[in-house]
């Protein structure tokens, strides 16, 4: 087995670079000075020779001394350069060590610590700011995941708790238990659980991305969704108006079906008796656009963006609502590289606008 020598640190590399660079520069300078002095010493002397001497002043002995002095100066300068390079490199790399320490602390304990590097806007500060931004996004993502897990657990536990309570009451008073009523109640609770699980699966699939993008007509998608929602809308005496033209988008047809179904379902369930819903598909200068507007309760403008979070409801729990419809809408839109915006209507209700990209969307393949 080959033994690997320990690698030099960046600080050691920088110190060596500084030292070698200094040594090379001083060597070149010394050689230049030596050659210059050698040329001057080679010039015939015009001054008289002092009695008792065999060569003029500045003869061969002076050149040897010059070389010796230059060599000593070079050695001392190289040592000084290495020491100064080590100190300067350490000061320059101090922010990198801080970023490393924060990363190690983040990996082992918490996401709350930030580098918060001050100083000039150089490359190292840009790296630190980018690292802080990444930590901000990670913290928001983890917090959202924790909230989602807690809310999903609560929503899934509720029907189980209700079913258990119904069964315990029936077991405690079997003589007074009406099997037909109990069965009907349990079926309702079971249906609610199925709807919640289906919604969670829809959300998970949407967040996974588009696996098979094909040209899809939004007008045809709207027709299929309308057929699925029409009965529920009639029960609430709602009027649904559709203004659609053929609009082609590149996407996953089943996901687009769930997108429009959830749009219409939210518009119907969060409405008022006798209200109306408007669905419109267009292709204007902005690109393929889908708009759904409904009447209903007044929605505070500052709470509109929160509605896209899972299990968030603008009004108290609505019959059949699981609080995932808007989250599914956003997930499907993002999976198709589109944008979704919601705006509170002055008279109540929401207007949701989805803009799809004009260009062909790349397909995400499963590994």
Residue pairs with C-beta under 8 A, 6 or more apart in sequence:
8 16
10 89
10 93
10 96
11 86
11 89
11 90
11 93
12 86
14 85
14 88
14 89
14 92
14 93
15 82
15 85
15 86
15 89
16 82
16 85
17 85
18 81
18 82
18 84
18 85
18 88
18 89
19 78
19 81
19 82
19 85
21 81
22 77
22 78
22 81
23 74
23 77
23 78
23 81
26 73
26 74
26 77
26 78
27 74
30 70
30 73
30 74
33 66
33 70
34 63
34 66
34 67
34 70
37 63
37 66
38 63
40 58
41 58
41 59
41 60
41 62
41 63
45 56
45 57
45 58
47 56
47 57
49 55
49 56
92 124
95 115
95 117
95 119
95 124
95 125
95 128
96 124
98 115
98 117
98 128
99 115
99 117
99 127
99 128
99 131
102 113
102 114
102 115
102 131
103 131
105 113
106 113
106 135
111 135
111 138
111 139
111 142
112 139
113 135
114 132
114 135
115 128
115 131
115 132
116 128
116 132
117 124
117 125
117 128
117 129
118 125
119 125
144 309
147 309
147 310
148 310
148 311
151 310
151 311
151 323
152 200
152 310
152 311
155 196
155 311
155 322
155 323
156 193
156 196
156 197
159 189
159 190
159 192
159 193
159 196
160 193
162 189
163 186
163 189
163 190
166 182
166 185
166 186
166 189
167 182
167 186
169 177
170 177
170 182
192 320
192 322
195 320
195 322
196 322
196 324
199 322
199 324
199 325
199 328
200 324
202 258
202 262
202 324
202 328
203 310
203 324
203 327
203 328
203 331
205 255
206 255
206 258
206 328
206 331
206 332
206 335
207 331
207 335
208 335
209 335
209 364
210 251
210 252
210 255
210 335
210 336
210 361
210 363
210 364
211 252
211 363
211 364
211 365
211 366
212 252
212 363
213 250
213 251
213 252
213 360
213 361
213 362
213 363
214 250
214 251
214 252
214 253
215 248
215 249
215 250
216 248
216 249
216 250
216 251
216 252
216 253
216 256
217 246
217 247
217 248
218 244
218 247
218 248
218 249
218 256
218 260
218 281
218 288
218 290
219 244
219 245
219 246
219 247
219 281
221 253
221 256
221 257
221 259
221 260
222 242
222 244
222 260
222 279
222 281
222 290
223 242
223 244
224 257
224 260
225 257
225 260
225 261
225 263
225 264
226 240
226 242
226 264
226 279
228 261
228 264
229 240
229 261
229 264
229 265
229 268
230 240
232 265
232 268
232 269
233 240
233 264
233 268
233 277
236 268
236 271
236 273
236 275
237 273
237 274
238 268
238 271
238 273
238 274
238 275
238 276
238 277
239 275
239 276
239 277
240 264
240 268
240 276
240 277
240 278
240 279
241 276
241 277
241 278
241 279
242 279
242 280
243 278
243 279
243 280
243 281
244 279
244 280
244 281
245 281
245 282
245 283
247 281
247 282
247 283
247 288
247 289
247 290
248 288
249 256
249 288
249 336
249 356
250 336
250 357
250 360
250 361
251 336
251 356
251 361
252 335
252 336
255 332
255 335
255 336
256 332
256 336
258 328
258 332
259 328
259 329
259 332
259 333
259 354
260 279
260 290
262 325
262 326
262 328
262 329
262 332
263 279
263 290
263 292
263 329
263 352
263 354
264 277
264 279
264 292
265 325
266 294
266 325
266 326
266 329
267 277
267 292
267 293
267 294
267 296
267 349
267 350
268 277
268 294
269 318
269 319
269 320
269 321
270 294
270 296
270 297
270 314
270 315
270 318
270 321
270 349
270 350
271 277
271 294
271 295
271 296
271 349
272 295
272 296
272 297
272 348
275 294
275 295
275 296
275 349
276 294
276 295
277 292
277 293
277 294
277 295
278 291
278 292
278 293
278 294
279 290
279 291
279 292
280 289
280 290
280 291
280 292
280 293
281 288
281 289
281 290
281 291
282 288
282 289
282 291
283 289
286 355
287 355
287 356
287 357
287 358
288 355
288 356
288 358
289 353
289 354
289 355
289 356
290 353
290 354
290 356
291 351
291 352
291 353
291 354
292 351
292 352
293 345
293 349
293 350
293 351
293 352
294 349
294 350
295 345
295 347
295 348
295 349
296 348
296 349
296 350
297 314
297 315
297 348
297 349
298 344
298 347
298 348
299 307
299 314
299 344
299 345
299 348
299 349
299 350
300 314
300 344
301 344
303 314
304 342
304 343
304 344
304 350
305 342
306 312
307 313
307 314
307 326
307 342
307 350
308 326
308 327
308 329
308 330
308 340
308 342
309 326
309 327
310 323
310 324
310 327
311 322
311 323
311 324
311 327
312 323
312 326
313 321
313 323
326 342
329 340
329 352
329 354
330 340
333 339
333 340
333 354
334 340
336 356
336 357
336 361
337 356
337 357
337 361
338 354
338 355
338 356
338 357
339 354
339 355
340 352
340 353
340 354
340 355
341 352
341 353
342 350
342 351
342 352
342 353
343 350
343 351
343 352
343 353
344 350
345 351
